[in-house]
Amino acid sequence: MKSAASWLRSSLWSSMVLAVALSVTGCVGAVDRADFDAAMQSRGGGMTTSLVRDGLAALSARYGVAEVQVTSVDVAPVETLDVTVRNPAKPDQLDQYTFDGEWLSDPSPVMVSALEDLDARAFRIGDVPALGRVEALVDDALAHSGVDGGRVTGISVNRTEGFWPTVMDDSPPVLHI
């Protein structure tokens, strides 16, 4: 059984630990939500190289291969990666996945026409070096838009005749008179 002095020391110690914890986790340097959102948008809104890298690593692990073949990659703000993957076990089938930075969705089958040439459409992420520098793509797009207040709304890669990452932005309209 604890003595009164022991109980008092224990209570004081617990109170000190609680006070320190509360002071350390307080709102020192808190940022207004609108300012936070603006800063996040100016930095690509969560579109990062690590999002692409981690998403593709999760897909490779899911299929048990070193690298998956894909037919499209879409990177969106707020850490969203949508990928259409060519199933390595059944190369005539495509599966759609979404990755949010931590969680990989279950596959959704994608309808494929018998006339589609999946060999011509499929590529590996290593074939698109720009996806290894997503932050630089966002920065370049914003710098070259020539419009203040623009924001990148997505990056999309798919293969037609050749393939290039397409960076979409949502810049305010410019009125030419």
C-alpha positions as a Python dict, from the first residue, in 0.01 Angstrom:
ca = {
    (1, 'M'): (0, 0, 0),
    (2, 'K'): (130, 346, -90),
    (3, 'S'): (188, 601, 179),
    (4, 'A'): (28, 946, 155),
    (5, 'A'): (368, 1102, 79),
    (6, 'S'): (432, 849, -197),
    (7, 'W'): (88, 910, -343),
    (8, 'L'): (142, 1289, -331),
    (9, 'R'): (482, 1261, -506),
    (10, 'S'): (324, 1040, -772),
    (11, 'S'): (40, 1288, -828),
    (12, 'L'): (279, 1585, -845),
    (13, 'W'): (502, 1400, -1088),
    (14, 'S'): (204, 1311, -1309),
    (15, 'S'): (85, 1672, -1299),
    (16, 'M'): (429, 1797, -1406),
    (17, 'V'): (447, 1549, -1693),
    (18, 'L'): (98, 1655, -1807),
    (19, 'A'): (189, 2025, -1786),
    (20, 'V'): (506, 1973, -1990),
    (21, 'A'): (319, 1768, -2249),
    (22, 'L'): (52, 2034, -2285),
    (23, 'S'): (303, 2316, -2316),
    (24, 'V'): (511, 2131, -2575),
    (25, 'T'): (210, 2040, -2791),
    (26, 'G'): (46, 2382, -2768),
    (27, 'C'): (-32, 2595, -3069),
    (28, 'V'): (295, 2788, -3075),
    (29, 'G'): (347, 2904, -3432),
    (30, 'A'): (4, 2788, -3546),
    (31, 'V'): (-77, 2863, -3910),
    (32, 'D'): (-413, 2983, -4034),
    (33, 'R'): (-586, 2712, -4243),
    (34, 'A'): (-614, 2938, -4550),
    (35, 'D'): (-241, 3017, -4529),
    (36, 'F'): (-161, 2649, -4489),
    (37, 'D'): (-374, 2556, -4792),
    (38, 'A'): (-212, 2831, -5002),
    (39, 'A'): (137, 2714, -4905),
    (40, 'M'): (42, 2354, -4981),
    (41, 'Q'): (-90, 2450, -5325),
    (42, 'S'): (221, 2654, -5403),
    (43, 'R'): (427, 2341, -5338),
    (44, 'G'): (222, 2114, -5562),
    (45, 'G'): (-59, 2025, -5324),
    (46, 'G'): (95, 1693, -5221),
    (47, 'M'): (211, 1583, -5565),
    (48, 'T'): (553, 1439, -5484),
    (49, 'T'): (812, 1204, -5623),
    (50, 'S'): (777, 991, -5310),
    (51, 'L'): (403, 949, -5378),
    (52, 'V'): (480, 806, -5722),
    (53, 'R'): (773, 597, -5597),
    (54, 'D'): (583, 456, -5297),
    (55, 'G'): (269, 386, -5500),
    (56, 'L'): (459, 196, -5767),
    (57, 'A'): (653, 6, -5501),
    (58, 'A'): (323, -99, -5340),
    (59, 'L'): (196, -217, -5680),
    (60, 'S'): (516, -410, -5750),
    (61, 'A'): (483, -579, -5411),
    (62, 'R'): (114, -657, -5473),
    (63, 'Y'): (199, -831, -5802),
    (64, 'G'): (527, -981, -5678),
    (65, 'V'): (737, -828, -5957),
    (66, 'A'): (1034, -593, -5964),
    (67, 'E'): (849, -333, -6173),
    (68, 'V'): (496, -314, -6312),
    (69, 'Q'): (394, -204, -6658),
    (70, 'V'): (134, 72, -6664),
    (71, 'T'): (-80, 235, -6930),
    (72, 'S'): (-153, 556, -6738),
    (73, 'V'): (-37, 744, -6431),
    (74, 'D'): (-229, 1039, -6287),
    (75, 'V'): (-93, 1238, -5995),
    (76, 'A'): (-339, 1475, -5827),
    (77, 'P'): (-318, 1719, -5537),
    (78, 'V'): (-376, 1599, -5182),
    (79, 'E'): (-161, 1291, -5237),
    (80, 'T'): (-361, 1092, -5487),
    (81, 'L'): (-204, 859, -5741),
    (82, 'D'): (-423, 675, -5992),
    (83, 'V'): (-248, 405, -6194),
    (84, 'T'): (-372, 165, -6460),
    (85, 'V'): (-155, -146, -6439),
    (86, 'R'): (-107, -424, -6687),
    (87, 'N'): (-155, -745, -6492),
    (88, 'P'): (176, -938, -6519),
    (89, 'A'): (0, -1275, -6482),
    (90, 'K'): (-261, -1186, -6747),
    (91, 'P'): (-102, -926, -6979),
    (92, 'D'): (-426, -881, -7176),
    (93, 'Q'): (-595, -737, -6863),
    (94, 'L'): (-570, -395, -6697),
    (95, 'D'): (-642, -304, -6334),
    (96, 'Q'): (-700, 46, -6193),
    (97, 'Y'): (-556, 138, -5851),
    (98, 'T'): (-555, 444, -5629),
    (99, 'F'): (-279, 516, -5380),
    (100, 'D'): (-309, 791, -5117),
    (101, 'G'): (44, 792, -4982),
    (102, 'E'): (-21, 507, -4739),
    (103, 'W'): (-305, 289, -4862),
    (104, 'L'): (-333, 105, -5196),
    (105, 'S'): (-688, 37, -5309),
    (106, 'D'): (-817, -295, -5430),
    (107, 'P'): (-800, -341, -5806),
    (108, 'S'): (-1082, -228, -6032),
    (109, 'P'): (-1089, -406, -6367),
    (110, 'V'): (-1054, -184, -6673),
    (111, 'M'): (-1241, -274, -6991),
    (112, 'V'): (-1001, -353, -7275),
    (113, 'S'): (-1101, -378, -7640),
    (114, 'A'): (-983, -682, -7831),
    (115, 'L'): (-836, -438, -8083),
    (116, 'E'): (-621, -249, -7830),
    (117, 'D'): (-247, -301, -7855),
    (118, 'L'): (-145, -310, -7488),
    (119, 'D'): (218, -372, -7587),
    (120, 'A'): (218, -33, -7760),
    (121, 'R'): (38, 145, -7472),
    (122, 'A'): (225, -2, -7174),
    (123, 'F'): (537, 151, -7023),
    (124, 'R'): (746, 133, -6709),
    (125, 'I'): (791, 428, -6477),
    (126, 'G'): (1165, 413, -6549),
    (127, 'D'): (1077, 507, -6910),
    (128, 'V'): (951, 845, -6784),
    (129, 'P'): (1240, 1006, -6593),
    (130, 'A'): (1027, 1315, -6522),
    (131, 'L'): (822, 1110, -6274),
    (132, 'G'): (1140, 1084, -6069),
    (133, 'R'): (1127, 1462, -6018),
    (134, 'V'): (762, 1549, -5961),
    (135, 'E'): (835, 1853, -5744),
    (136, 'A'): (1052, 2000, -6022),
    (137, 'L'): (773, 1937, -6276),
    (138, 'V'): (531, 2130, -6056),
    (139, 'D'): (780, 2414, -6003),
    (140, 'D'): (859, 2432, -6376),
    (141, 'A'): (492, 2437, -6471),
    (142, 'L'): (419, 2718, -6228),
    (143, 'A'): (725, 2916, -6337),
    (144, 'H'): (646, 2879, -6708),
    (145, 'S'): (275, 2954, -6679),
    (146, 'G'): (361, 3322, -6647),
    (147, 'V'): (55, 3378, -6431),
    (148, 'D'): (64, 3472, -6064),
    (149, 'G'): (-167, 3265, -5847),
    (150, 'G'): (-168, 2959, -6072),
    (151, 'R'): (-176, 2612, -5924),
    (152, 'V'): (-103, 2269, -6063),
    (153, 'T'): (-413, 2050, -6069),
    (154, 'G'): (-252, 1730, -6188),
    (155, 'I'): (15, 1542, -6379),
    (156, 'S'): (-88, 1280, -6631),
    (157, 'V'): (123, 1033, -6827),
    (158, 'N'): (-1, 793, -7091),
    (159, 'R'): (139, 661, -7412),
    (160, 'T'): (-1, 736, -7752),
    (161, 'E'): (266, 774, -8022),
    (162, 'G'): (525, 894, -7773),
    (163, 'F'): (471, 991, -7416),
    (164, 'W'): (533, 1302, -7216),
    (165, 'P'): (411, 1402, -6876),
    (166, 'T'): (131, 1655, -6906),
    (167, 'V'): (108, 1903, -6621),
    (168, 'M'): (-232, 2068, -6584),
    (169, 'D'): (-272, 2398, -6410),
    (170, 'D'): (-568, 2599, -6295),
    (171, 'S'): (-434, 2948, -6352),
    (172, 'P'): (-668, 3241, -6328),
    (173, 'P'): (-790, 3343, -6675),
    (174, 'V'): (-608, 3625, -6845),
    (175, 'L'): (-824, 3885, -7019),
    (176, 'H'): (-680, 4008, -7349),
    (177, 'I'): (-842, 4322, -7489),
}
